[in-house]
Amino acid sequence: MEAPDKETLHNPLRYWNDRPDYLAEMDQRDAEMDREDSLSDRYAFQLGQDLASHGLSIDPDTTCTEMVRGFEHGKRQPPRTADVYLRKLLTLRKNAYHRGIPVSSALTKEYLKSITVTVCPVSGVNLTQGTMTDTDWSVDRLNNQLGYVPGNLCIMSARVNRLKDASDVVSIARQGMFNWLLLGGDDGLYQDVGSGLLAIETMRLASLMQGPTHMRSGGFVRFPPYAMAPSAWATFDGAIAGIHMECARARVDEGYPYRRRRDLFKHLGKEHWSKSNRLVSLLRRMLANGKHPADVWFEDTPLDMLLELIEEFLSNPPPVDGAVDLEAVRQSIQAGLNPLAQFAR
């Protein structure tokens, strides 16, 4: 299938979140149990039974013994109905088991439904279901070094998922940025980078991947674009960009988005607060002209303004109430991240 054209790539029906604030939160013991359970023989038997009772299939020649036993047992049970989300979940769990990839118990059909979209966030094509073509929806692990755990998952087209393969976020971003800088402007963004993805697609993909990569590595991954998708973990830079994007979409300088931005940036002084306001105004104009919320950061002016605000914020963070125990906050955040090791491959 050919890559989508420019008009499709600027489809306004998008997957991007204007206020990314999702952080990994899971219990260490639960994570340990999830890993052990989702790779066990008992899990395989139960999964085989569920597949059979819901009318799904397996390949006996390539399926483990316990899953085949469960499948045969399930065929003797009363048939049960399964909607598209449950079918996707059962198929995902089956494939993950065969590949030795741990699956979190928090990954439910309700969760899949909550992150499902109708348009691929990377290519812009309308997603299909069950057609066995490049446009079918698929569940991708943004960081391939982690298993199937909420925060590491994104819905995208089968084409993008396949072409992404096992690439890491840095190589994905470099592919797109090389074309962008080498060829300049839109001419570079709409060229194939050699993997089958367009440069603009690789940069949007890198935007989705950088949060989960950051969570796994424990360090910042800093490069444009800074937009984030709902349900995917956010980086600090992505959160700062999201705060300004949320204010731009609000269209009024009041309410919670404005107050949050004011509390974070007004203390920096008149010059930087004015820059923050100018950035919001610029984003509003760009969005009103149909610009994709990820693609706004491909423009030099908003990107430079954002980077300057981030650097100033990091060097001069807002005052913190003395009653706040920053070490306790740090430990609490770290406690939420540590269980991710259970889902590492």
N, C-alpha and C positions, 0 to 999 in steps of 0.2 A: 504494500500500500504506500502511496506517495505521502510525503510529509505535508502537513496542512499548509495552506497559503497564509499570507499576511492577514487577510480579513478574518479568517478563522482564529488565528493566534490572538487577535484583539477582541474576541468574543467577550462581552461584559459579564457573562455568567461565570463567576470565578470562585475559587476555593480559598481565597486568602483572608486571613484574619487581621483585623485592624488593631486588635489589642492582645497580642500574644503574652500570656502570663502562665502558661501551663508548665509545671515543674514536676519532675518525677517524685511520686509519693507512693511508697509501698512498704509493707512490713517485711523485715528480714526473714522471719520464720515462714511467713506465707510464701515468700519468693523461693525459699529452699524447698518447701513442700511442692510448689508448682513445678519446679524443675524436675524433682524426683518423680512426681506423679506423671507428668506429661511424656516421660520417656520410659515408663514402666510397661510390663506385660499386661497388667490389669487394665491400664489405660487403653492399650491396643485392643484388648478384648471388648471393652465397653464401646470403644469407638467403632469397631467392626459391627457390633450389634446395632448401634445407632444408624450407621450407614445403610444397613439392610432394611431396618424398619421404616426408614424414611425414603426408600426407593432409590438410593444411590448405589453406585457400583464400585467394585474393586477388581484388580487383576490378580487372580489367585497365584499366578506364576511369579509375580514380583512382590507379593504381599507377605508379611511375616505370618508365622503359624498362628499366633494368638489372635491377630486381627481376622484371619480367615475363620478361625473357630468362632469368634464372636459374630462374624457375618452370617455364618450358617445358623447360629442360634437365633439371630435377629430375623432371619427369613421365616422362622416359625412363629414369630410374634405378630400380633395384629398390626396392620399397616398404619403408619402415622403420617400426617401431612407436614410438609416443610416449606416455609416461604423462601424467597430468594436469599435472604440473609442467613438463615439456618443452613441452607444448602452450601452457601459460600463458606460458612464457618466450618462445617464438617469436612468439606473438601480441603480447606486450608489445614486443618488439624491432621488429616490423613497424610497430606504431602509433607508437613513439617515432621511428623513422626518418622516417616521413611528416610528423611534427611538428617535426623538427629537434632532438630532445632526445637528448643524448649518453647512452650506456649504458656502464657499467663492465664490463670483462671479468670482474670478480669476481662479477658477477651471473649465477649459474649455476642450473641446476635444483636442485642440491643446496642452494644457499643459500635458494631459495624454499621448499624442503621444510622447512628448519630454522626458518623463521619462520612457517610455516603454522599456523593455529589453527582450531578448529571453531566458535568463537563470536566474533562481532564485538566488538572491545574497546571500542567506543564505544556501540553500541546494545544489545548483549547478545543479539541474535537468533542462532539457529543458522545457520551459513553453509551454503549449497548450492553446487553446481557445475553449470554448464551448463544451468540452467533459464531463463536470460534474464529473471530477476526481480530485485527489489530485494535479495533475500537472497543472491544469488550472491557468492562471494568475489572480491575485486579487490585489486590491488597499487597502493597509493597512495604518491605522493611527498609526504612530510610537508612539506617545504619546496619549493614549486613553482618557486623560483628556482634549484634544483639539478636535475641529471638523475637517472637511475636508477643510484644508487650505494649499496652496502650501508651502513646506518646512517641513510639517508634514506627507508627504505621500511617500510611497515607493511601487514599484511593487514587489510582491513575489508570491510564489506558494500558492494555496489554503490550502495545508497541513500546511505550516509554519504559515500562517495567523491564521488558526483555532487553532493550538497548542499554539500559542502566547497568544491568548485570551486576557484577561484583565491584564496580568502580567505587573508589572512595571520594569523599566530598572535595578534597583538594584537587585531584586530577580532573574531576567533573568541572569544577570552577575554572581551572586553568584552560581547559579546552575552549570554553565559551569566551573567556576574557581575552585569550590570544586572538581569536577571530575578530572580536570587537575592537581591540586596539590596533591590530595589524591592518584590517581593511577599513576601519573607521565607520562609525554611525550604523545606520540600518543595513548598509551593504554587508557589513561583517556579521551582524546579528542574524541574518537570514541565510547564512551559508552553512552547509553541512560541515561539522567539525571532524568528520572521518569515521565516527562511530554510528552514523545514521541519524543522529540528533542534530538539530540546528543549534547554532550558538545561543540563541535566545532561550531555547529549551534547556540547554545545559545549565544556564545561569539561574533559571527558575528552579530547576531540579536541585542545584547546589543550595539555593535558599531554603528549600524544604529539609535538606539533609544536614545543614550545619548545626541545628539545635541538638538532635540526637547524637551527632558526632561529638559535640561539646560535652554532653552528659556522660558519654562513655569514656572520653579521654581526660576529663577533668580540667581542660584548658579551653581558652577562647579560640574560635575559628573566625577570623575577621576578614571579610571581603564582601563587596557588594554582590548580589542584592541583599537587602535586609528585611524584605517582607517575609511573613511567616504564615503558615496555614493553620487552621483550627485543628486541635488535637495533637499537633506535633510540638515537641518540646521547643522552647524558645531560648535563644542566646540573649545576653545582656544587650548587645547592639541591636538585635531584632526587636527587643522590648522598647528601647528608646525610639527607634524608628516607628514602632507601632503606636506609641503614645501620640506622636505628631500626626500620624495617619488617622488615628481615631478623631482627633480634634478637627482635622481637615474634613472628614466625612460628617461631623456633627453640624458643620456650617454655621454654628453660633458659638460665640466666645462666652459660654456659660455652661453650667452643669458639671457633672463628675469628670468628664475628660479634661475640661479646661482647668478645674481645680487641681487635678492631679499633676498636670503639666506645670501649673503655676507653683505648686509646692516643691517640685523638683528643680525647676530652672530659674525662677525669679530671683533666688538668693545669689545667683551668679553675677548679678549686676545688670545695669540698664542695657549695656551693649549686647550681652548674650541673651537676655530676655527678649530684646528687640529682634535678634536673629532667630530665636525660636518662633516668634510671631510671624516673621517674614517667611520662614519655612512652611508654616501651616498655610499661609495665604498662597504660597506658590503651589503647594500640593493640591489645594482646592481647585486652582485654575487647571492644573494638569489633569486631575480626575474629571473635571467638568468637560474637558476636551476629549475624554474617552481613553485616557492613558491607563494602562494596567497598573495596579498598585505595587507590583514588583518592579515593573519596568521604569517607574519614576526614578529609581536609584541608578539607572544607567546614564542619567543626565548629570553632567559635571556640577551644575549649580546646586541642586538639592543634595547631592552626595557630599560635596565639600562642606556645605552648611551643617549637615548631620554629623560628619566626622569631627568638625570643629566643636560642636556642642558636646559630643561624647567625650572628647579629650578634656574639655574644660570641666565637665561634670566629674570625670574620674580624678582629676587633680584637685577639685574643690567640691567634694560631695556635700549635700545639705546637712545642716546640723541635726544631730540625733538626740532625742530626749535622754538625759543621763540615766533615767530609770531603765532604759533598754539594755539588756545584757547581750552585747553583740556576739560574744563567744557562744552563748547559749543558742542564739539564732543560727550561727554558723554550724554548730553541732547538729541542730535540728535539720538543717538543709542537707548536711552530709549524711545523716541517718536515713534520709529519704533516697539518697543516691546509692548508698552502699549495696542495697539488695539487687541493683542492676547486674552485679557480677554473677548472680545466679543464672542470668539469661545470656551470658556471654558464650560465644561459640568457640 
